[in-house]
Amino acid sequence: MIDYNPRSWWKLIFMFHRSDTLRILLPTMIGVVVFTILVAYVENEIFHAQFKNTTVIHSLVGFVLSVLLVFRTNTAYERWWEGRKLWGSFTNNSRNLALKIATLVSEDAVKIRFRVLISNYILAAREHLRQGVNINDLAACDRYPKNYYEGSKHVPNRVMKAIYAEVNDLLQRKIITQEQVLFLNAELVSFTDNIGSCERILRTPIPYSYSLFLKKVIFLYVLTMPIGFVLEFKYWAAPIVALVFYVFASIELLAEEIEEPFGPDANDLPVNAISDNIHDNLVEILG
C-alpha cells in the first residue's frame, strides 16, 4: 500500500505510478482516439450523415452504467475494508494473547515459544492469502523446528495446533488453571475465525456473470459513442470519448484491484507493515 498525503492535490494530480490507471489504459485510449477519428471522417466527410439527438441514448445508458459502477466500487471497497478490520483484529488479539501469557507465565522459555509461534502464525496467515507459505521464512524454536511445518496444506492451522498444544501443556503442568484457559480462549478462537473470514473474501469473487456483463456494457458503450458524438462534436469527439472510456474503465480496474486486498499491489492492504508491527509488539511484550 502507498503512503501519501491526501491533501497534496497538485502532487497527486501530476503523479504517475505503475498502478495508475492512466498508465495502464493509455494504449487502449490511443486506440479509442484513432477509432473515433476514423468514424468522424467516414460520417462527416464521406457519408455526410445527418442525425438528430444523437447523444440522448448514450446519456440514458451512461446514467445506468454509472449506477452499476457505483455498486461495483462500493462492493469492492466493502471487501477491502472488511479485510482491514480483520487484520486489525489480528493485531489486537496478538497483543492481548501476548499480554496474558506474559502475565500468567513466568518461564522465559515458554514466553519465547509463544512469541515465535504467534509471530509465525501471522506470517503464515499473510503468505497463505497470497502465493503460499514458504516454511523457510518461519522462525524455529526448541519444540517446533522448521520441519514441524513440512507437508502441511494449511500452515496457519499447523501453527495454531502448536499454540493449543502449548496451552494444554501449561494446563497439564498446572502452571495455569481451567479458568485461565477460558481466559485465553477468546484470543485463540479469534485467530482461526479471522483467517477463515479472510479466505472467504479471497475465494468469493464478484459473480462471473455480473463482472462479464459490466465489462461488455462498458465496451459497447464506448464503441458506439463515436457514432453519435462525431456529428455534434466533429473531431473533438475523439478526446471526449477517450476521457469517458478512461473514467469508466478506471473505476472497473480499481474495483478489480481492491476486491482482493491481501496481495502486494499498490492499492492493497499494508499487510506487510501490519505483520511487522505485530512482530515488534510480540518481541517487546514477550522478550
C-alpha positions in Angstrom: 0.0 0.0 0.0 1.2 3.5 -0.8 1.5 6.1 2.0 0.5 9.5 0.8 -0.8 12.9 1.9 -4.4 13.2 0.6 -4.2 17.0 0.9 -1.4 17.3 -1.6 -3.7 18.0 -4.6 -1.2 19.2 -7.1 1.3 16.5 -6.2 -1.3 13.8 -6.6 -2.7 15.2 -9.9 0.7 15.2 -11.6 2.0 12.0 -10.0 2.3 8.8 -12.1 2.7 5.4 -10.6 2.9 1.9 -12.1 -0.6 1.3 -10.7 -2.0 4.5 -12.1 -4.9 3.6 -14.4 -3.9 6.3 -16.9 -0.6 4.4 -17.5 -2.4 1.1 -17.8 -5.2 2.3 -20.1 -3.1 4.7 -22.3 -2.5 2.3 -25.2 -6.3 1.5 -25.3 -7.1 5.2 -25.0 -4.9 5.9 -28.1 -6.8 3.2 -29.9 -10.1 4.8 -28.9 -8.9 8.1 -30.2 -7.9 6.6 -33.6 -11.1 4.7 -33.9 -13.2 7.9 -33.1 -11.2 9.9 -35.7 -11.9 7.2 -38.4 -15.6 7.2 -37.5 -15.7 11.1 -37.7 -14.0 11.0 -41.1 -16.4 8.4 -42.5 -19.6 10.0 -41.2 -18.7 13.6 -41.9 -16.5 13.5 -44.9 -17.8 10.5 -46.9 -21.5 9.9 -45.9 -22.2 13.4 -44.7 -24.6 11.8 -42.2 -27.4 14.0 -40.6 -28.9 12.6 -37.5 -30.7 14.4 -34.6 -30.4 14.0 -30.9 -27.5 11.6 -31.3 -26.3 11.8 -27.7 -29.6 11.2 -25.9 -29.3 7.4 -25.9 -25.8 7.5 -24.6 -26.9 9.9 -21.9 -29.5 7.5 -20.6 -27.3 4.4 -20.9 -24.4 6.4 -19.2 -26.6 7.0 -16.2 -27.5 3.3 -15.8 -23.8 2.4 -16.3 -22.8 4.9 -13.6 -25.2 3.3 -11.1 -23.7 -0.1 -11.9 -20.2 1.1 -11.4 -21.1 2.8 -8.1 -22.5 -0.5 -6.9 -19.3 -2.3 -8.2 -17.0 0.1 -6.4 -18.9 0.0 -3.1 -18.9 -3.8 -3.1 -15.1 -3.9 -3.8 -14.4 -1.3 -1.1 -16.5 -3.2 1.5 -14.3 -6.3 0.9 -11.2 -4.1 1.2 -12.4 -2.5 4.5 -13.5 -5.9 5.9 -10.1 -7.2 5.2 -8.6 -4.2 7.1 -10.8 -4.8 10.1 -9.8 -8.5 10.2 -6.1 -7.6 10.2 -6.7 -5.0 12.8 -8.3 -7.9 14.8 -5.1 -9.9 14.2 -3.1 -7.1 15.7 -5.3 -6.6 18.8 -5.7 -10.3 19.5 -1.9 -10.9 19.1 -1.2 -8.2 21.7 -3.9 -9.4 24.1 -2.7 -13.0 23.9 0.9 -12.0 24.4 0.0 -9.8 27.4 -2.0 -12.6 29.0 0.8 -15.1 28.5 3.4 -12.6 29.9 1.2 -12.2 33.0 0.3 -15.8 33.6 3.6 -17.5 32.8 6.9 -16.8 34.4 9.1 -19.2 32.4 11.2 -17.3 29.8 11.4 -20.4 27.5 7.6 -20.6 27.4 7.3 -16.9 26.6 9.8 -17.1 23.8 8.0 -20.2 22.4 4.7 -18.3 22.3 6.3 -15.3 20.8 7.7 -17.4 18.0 4.5 -19.3 17.4 2.2 -16.2 17.3 4.6 -14.4 15.0 4.8 -17.5 12.8 1.0 -17.6 12.7 0.7 -14.0 11.5 3.4 -14.6 8.8 1.8 -17.8 7.7 -1.6 -16.2 7.5 -0.2 -13.4 5.4 1.5 -15.7 2.9 -1.3 -18.2 2.9 -3.6 -15.5 1.5 -1.0 -14.9 -1.3 1.1 -17.4 -3.1 1.5 -19.9 -0.3 3.8 -20.2 2.7 7.5 -20.9 2.4 8.3 -22.7 5.7 11.9 -21.4 5.4 10.6 -18.0 6.3 9.1 -19.2 9.6 11.1 -19.0 12.8 12.2 -22.1 14.6 12.1 -22.7 18.4 13.1 -25.5 20.7 10.0 -27.7 20.4 9.0 -26.6 16.9 11.8 -26.7 14.3 11.0 -25.7 10.7 10.4 -29.3 9.7 7.4 -29.4 12.0 5.5 -27.4 9.3 6.6 -29.6 6.4 3.8 -31.3 4.5 1.0 -29.1 5.9 -1.5 -27.9 3.4 -2.8 -25.2 5.8 0.3 -23.9 7.6 -1.7 -21.4 9.8 -3.7 -24.3 11.2 -0.5 -26.2 11.9 0.9 -23.3 13.8 -2.3 -22.9 15.8 -2.2 -26.6 16.7 1.2 -25.9 18.3 -0.2 -23.0 20.2 -3.1 -25.1 21.5 -0.6 -27.8 22.5 1.4 -25.3 24.5 -1.7 -24.0 26.3 -2.6 -27.6 27.1 0.9 -28.3 28.3 0.7 -25.3 30.7 -2.6 -26.7 32.0 -1.2 -30.2 32.5 1.7 -28.9 34.4 -0.7 -26.8 36.5 1.0 -23.6 35.6 -2.4 -22.2 34.6 -5.9 -23.3 35.7 -9.0 -24.2 33.8 -10.4 -20.8 34.4 -7.3 -19.2 32.9 -7.6 -21.4 29.8 -11.0 -19.9 29.3 -9.3 -16.5 29.9 -7.1 -17.3 26.9 -9.7 -19.0 24.7 -11.3 -15.8 23.1 -8.0 -14.8 21.5 -7.2 -18.4 20.4 -10.5 -18.8 18.7 -10.3 -15.4 17.0 -7.2 -16.3 15.1 -8.9 -19.1 13.3 -12.1 -17.1 12.8 -10.1 -14.3 11.2 -8.2 -16.4 8.8 -11.5 -18.1 7.8 -13.0 -14.7 7.1 -10.0 -13.7 5.0 -10.3 -16.9 3.0 -14.0 -16.1 2.4 -13.1 -12.7 0.9 -10.3 -14.2 -1.2 -12.2 -17.1 -2.6 -15.6 -15.5 -3.2 -15.1 -13.0 -6.1 -17.7 -10.9 -7.7 -20.1 -13.2 -9.5 -18.8 -14.0 -13.0 -22.0 -13.0 -14.9 -22.1 -9.6 -13.2 -18.4 -8.8 -14.0 -18.8 -10.1 -17.5 -21.9 -8.0 -18.1 -20.3 -4.8 -16.8 -17.3 -5.2 -19.0 -19.4 -5.8 -22.0 -21.6 -2.8 -21.3 -18.5 -0.5 -21.0 -17.1 -1.9 -24.2 -20.3 -1.4 -26.2 -21.0 2.0 -24.7 -17.5 3.3 -25.7 -17.6 1.5 -29.0 -20.8 3.1 -30.1 -20.2 6.6 -28.6 -18.3 7.9 -31.7 -21.3 7.1 -34.0 -23.4 9.7 -32.3 -20.9 12.2 -30.9 -18.9 12.9 -34.0 -21.9 14.5 -35.7 -22.2 17.1 -32.9 -18.6 17.5 -31.8 -16.8 16.6 -35.1 -13.2 15.6 -34.4 -13.4 16.9 -30.9 -15.3 13.7 -30.1 -12.0 11.8 -30.1 -10.7 13.3 -26.7 -14.3 13.2 -25.3 -14.8 9.5 -26.0 -11.3 8.7 -24.7 -12.0 10.6 -21.5 -15.3 8.8 -20.9 -13.6 5.5 -21.6 -10.8 6.4 -19.1 -13.3 7.2 -16.3 -15.5 4.1 -16.7 -12.6 1.7 -17.3 -10.6 3.1 -14.4 -13.4 2.6 -11.9 -13.6 -1.1 -13.0 -9.8 -1.5 -12.8 -9.7 0.0 -9.3 -12.6 -2.2 -8.1 -10.8 -5.3 -9.5 -7.6 -4.5 -7.6 -9.1 -3.7 -4.2 -11.6 -6.5 -4.1 -8.7 -8.9 -3.4 -7.0 -6.8 -0.7 -4.3 -9.1 0.6 -1.8 -9.0 -2.2 1.3 -6.9 -2.8 -0.4 -4.4 -5.2 -0.1 -0.7 -4.6 -3.8 -0.3 -3.5 -3.9 -3.5 -1.4 -3.8 -3.5 2.4 -0.5 -2.8 4.1 -0.4 -6.4 5.4 3.5 -6.5 5.4 3.6 -3.4 7.7 0.9 -4.8 9.9 2.6 -8.2 10.4 6.0 -6.4 11.1 4.3 -4.3 13.7 2.8 -7.3 15.3 6.2 -9.0 15.4 7.7 -5.9 17.1 4.9 -5.8 19.7 5.4 -9.5 20.5 9.2 -9.0 21.0 8.5 -6.1 23.3 5.9 -8.0 25.4 7.4 -11.5 25.5 11.1 -10.8 25.0 
